[in-house]
Amino acid sequence: MWHNTRLLNLIASALYALVALMALGAGLLWLAQRPVFAITHVELTSMDGAQLRHVNAPSVRANALNKLSGNFFTLDLNAARQAFESVPWVRHASVRREWPNGLAVQVEEHEALGTWGGSDSGRLINTYGEVFVANTAEAEEDAQLLALDGPPDSEEDVVEKLETMREWFRPIKAEPLSVALSGRYAWRAKLSNGVVIEFGREQNDDDRTAMEARVKRFVASWPQLTQQWGKQIESADLRYPNGFAIRTSSVRFLTDAQAQAAAKAAAKAAAGGAQAASAGNSNNNPTRLKSKNAEKTR
């Protein structure tokens, strides 16, 4: 081999090339570590071109920049995207490098639909049925927040049912302000006219069809109900298969204990009246007695 001049020249050329590549790599590494390539500039824009309402430079600095690792050349763009998506109000983010030391970040903001799990939970739900955490007061600046609630993993179902209820009650010019799904899959809503609606359970397509039929019957009867009761209707129970029940502000219901006490009092009063009648009454004109008693009560 040592007498093969051509082979020796090839080996020497390869070694020279390897040394040159190593030198070039070392130079590039040294250059890449220069402070001039450290990320110092972030351009923040909206994906849809609209003005950002809730995401701003201070929130990005506080929640994302401290999570970035590397410079223009070494930064992991996927990790950077996740860092920007951790900023409150950011639903999605897209990140690309901007020469020589910047990032161009496009974000999609959450569009808050309402609160989730109660106004004190600190959680909001967007129009996609996704729960996120942000300042509720900021969300209230955009529009009135609805009150939505349900078991875990029911968020999308609740948002979908909200849209269905909007269509149901559009003919009576009312819309849901709150929608709740119980752990037994029973629906309940409060409308903008103040009426609370109990819909009953929905576990399959048959339940869904029956519920829609009951709602249509109630909506069709609404003009007659308001003609009779006006604005006194407080709630409606649509869980009955062949009708519905309403409660008005002029009607109050007794608890079981109150009903039993009232029944005992009525029985006692009736017994006392019977004893007085058996003892005799000097007034032989019961009609006149009733008239006097009526005058007293007036």
Secondary structure, DSSP 4 states (H G I P E B T S, - for coil): -TT-HHHHHHHHHHHHHHHHHHHHHHHHHHHHTSGGGS--EEEEEETTSSPPSS--HHHHHHHTGGG--S-TTT--HHHHHHHHHTSTTEEEEEEEEETTTEEEEEEEE--EEEEES-TTS-EEEETTS-EEE--HHHHHHHSPPEEEE-STT-HHHHHHHHHHHHHHTGGGT--EEEEEE-TT-EEEEEETTS-EEEEEE--SHHHHHHHHHHHHHHHHHHHHHHHHHTT-EEEEE--STT--EEEETT-----HHHHHHHHHHHHHHHHHHHHHHHT--S---HHHHHHHHHHHH-
